[in-house]
Amino acid sequence: MKLRLLLALIAPLMLTGCLLSPGKFTSQLALMKDGSFSYSYNGEIQLLALSKLAEMSAKEGEKFEAQDCYDDEFEVRECTEAEVAEQKAEWDANAETRQAKKREEAEQMKLMLGGIDPSSPEAAEEFAAHLQRQKGWNKVSHRGDGLFDVDFAITGTLSHDFAFPMIEKMPMGASFVTAILRNDGKVRIDATGFAAQGAGNPWQGMMSGAMGMANLKSSDGDEDKMPNLVMPEGTFTIVTDGSILANNTDEGPEANPSGMQVLTWNVTPRTEAAPTALIDLSR
């Protein structure tokens, strides 16, 4: 039962852009008044579409399972043979509709993965190669179950907005960190992907619920079938020589030996508020 609930919860996530989740990581964003910036992410990223959960979701409904029956008091009771037979007949009658829906969802998923077929045995390697042809992705290696070890680092001039990860042909809803540049020289940083509970991100909240359910021991014998889903756990740091106008760290900014201001967030599976800051680089 728990497994079926998990599959029902995660299915819409994989079809609405919430395909990626950070696992254990270390990440840093440096913003300087001269316009230069650097960003790094070292750690785990899970692609749900290549996880065991996605495989299980694709197979869900292939085998008939009788649904609960209820008495006049709306209490669950044992179904009669006639009721089970009626359910089975309806299930058989809807077979073509179910298959058509699965084919449609498979095509949608392929489009969201930039043309990669998640059911292909080479999908993980294709995805890693897809990333490594983009600037900054120094290492992308698949550990199994849709979990990748990633080493990303990039430098440049912040003359436009920045988001990570930005993956060719994939939806922007997958971003962990965004830096939005305003006309007055202020930069707004939001790291919604680094909040497991996602108070400001309902999809991340659903992801957290799904992952929590997946990692619970089941009392109905499903524990061996449960997929391994990661949750955000690590450190996000902002380094700047600009003026920090707002932030939601516990300790506020601290000066490093170079005289830069440093903001640090320790992210755990219990983190509710996504890291956020407003920095003025014009003064």
Disulfide bonds with the S-S distance in Angstrom:
Cys69-Cys79 2.01
